[in-house]
Amino acid sequence: MTIFSSVDEAKSFFWSTDALSCVDTNTSQVQYQLVADGEGNNTMVKKTEAWDTSGIGDTYNTLKTNLINSNNWGITGYTTENSTDHLF
C-alpha cells in the first residue's frame, strides 16, 4: 500500500507522463483529489474530467486508446469506478 502526501505524487504513481499530458491537453477541465481509505490513509486519487464541444474529447479518446494499447497509460495497476459525486 502506498500512502500519498500530494495529488502530484498520486498522479505520477498511477499514470504515465504521456497519459497525464493527454489529460491536460485534451480536456477542457480536470481536477484531482486525494481520497482516504477506510483507515484514513490517502491511498487513492479521484479524477473528474470534462470536455467542451470543440472535439477534444474525440482526440482524448483516440490518444488514450493508443496509449493503453502500447502499455503507456497506467504505471501501476488500479481499478476505476464511475461516480456521480464529481469534483466540479
ZAVO-905992 format. One record per residue: x, y, z of N, C-alpha, C in turn; residue in three letters. Coordinates in steps of 0.02 Angstrom, whole numbers, plus 50000, padded with zeros to 5 digits. Layout:
# residues N
XYZXYZXYZALA ...
END
This chain:
# residues 88
500424994150000500005000050000500455006250000MET 500275010949957500635017249954500195022749982THR 500475026750027500115032450055500405038750023ILE 499965042749994500185048649957500155054950001PHE 500655059249991500665065550028500435071349985SER 500355070149919500115075449875499755072349815SER 499345076449783499005074249723499505072749668VAL 500015076949660500515075749608500875069049618ASP 501015067349680501325060849694500875055149672GLU 500235055649687499755050449668499685050049592ALA 499645055749559499575055849486500165052249453LYS 500775053849474501365050849443501455043549463SER 501125041349516501135034349536500685030149490PHE 500105032849473499615028949435499665029749359PHE 499835035749335499815037149263500485039049235TRP 500605037149173501225038949139501235046349124SER 501825048849109501895055849090501485057349027THR 501485052648980501095053548918500345053548933ASP 500115049448979499405049348997499205055949030ALA 499615058449075499465064749108499465070549057LEU 499915070349009499935075448957499305075048915SER 499085069048898498465068148860497875071248896CYS 497825069948961497275072649001497325080349003VAL 497915082949017497995090149024497865093848958ASP 498055090748903497995094048838497305093148807THR 496965087648822496365085848785495735085448828ASN 495725089148882495115090248921495025097748929THR 494405099848936494295107048947494325108549021SER 494265103349062494325104249134494495097449165GLN 494955097449213495125091349250495315093349321VAL 495115089249368495295090549438495415083849472GLN 495905083749517496085077849554496005079249629TYR 495915073949668495875074649740496105068049772GLN 496505068549824496685062549862496075059949899LEU 496045053449906495485050149940495765045449992VAL 495495045850052495725041550107495375034850104ALA 495735029650124495445023050129495085022350197ASP 494855016450213494495015250275494905016550338GLY 495565016750331495995018050388496215025350392GLU 495955029450346496125036550347496765038350310GLY 497045033550273497665034850235497495036750163ASN 497835041750137497725043950067498065039050020ASN 497695033750003497955028549959497625028549891THR 497165033149879496805033349816496775040549790MET 496605041149726496515047749696495885047549655VAL 495525053149658494905053949620495045059049565LYS 494755057749506494855062249450494185063549416LYS 494045069949402493455071849364493695075549302THR 493455073449244493645076549181493025079249146GLU 493115084449106492585087249065492865089248997ALA 492425089248947492615091148879492125096248853TRP 492375100948813491935105748781491695102748715ASP 491385106648674491105104048611491575104848551THR 492205106348563492685107648509492935101248475SER 492805095548504493065089248476493655086448513GLY 493885089948565494465087348601494315080748636ILE 493685079448649493515072948679493675067148633GLY 493565068048568493735062948520494495061848517ASP 494865067448518495595066948518495825063348581THR 495535065248638495695061948702495595054448697TYR 495005052348673494855045248668495345041548623ASN 495515044448567495985041348520496675040648552THR 496925046048581497585045748613497595040948672LEU 497065041048713497035036548770497045029348747LYS 496655027748696496645020848670497325018848645THR 497665023248608498335021748583498825020748640ASN 498785024848691499245024048748499105017548786LEU 498475015948795498295009648829498555003748788ILE 498445003848723498654998348680499414997448678ASN 499775002848691500515002448692500785001848763SER 500335000148810500524999448881500865005648909ASN 500615011548890500905017748911500395022448942ASN 499865019748970499365023949005499475023549080TRP 499365017849108499455016949180500135014249197GLY 500395016449254501045014049277500935008249325ILE 500465009149370500305004149421499595001749409THR 499484995349417498804992849410498324996449458GLY 497734997949434497245001349475496554999549450TYR 496065000849490495374999849470495035006749465THR 494515006949428494135013249421493405011849438THR 493075017049457492345016549466492035023149446GLU 491455022749417491085028749398490695031249458ASN 490635037749463490285040849518489925047049494SER 489375048749525489035054949510489265060549557THR 489715058849603489995063649650490615066849620ASP 490505071649575491045074849538491395080249580HIS 492015081749560492405086849595492225093949574LEU 491885094649518491655101349497490985100649463PHE 
END
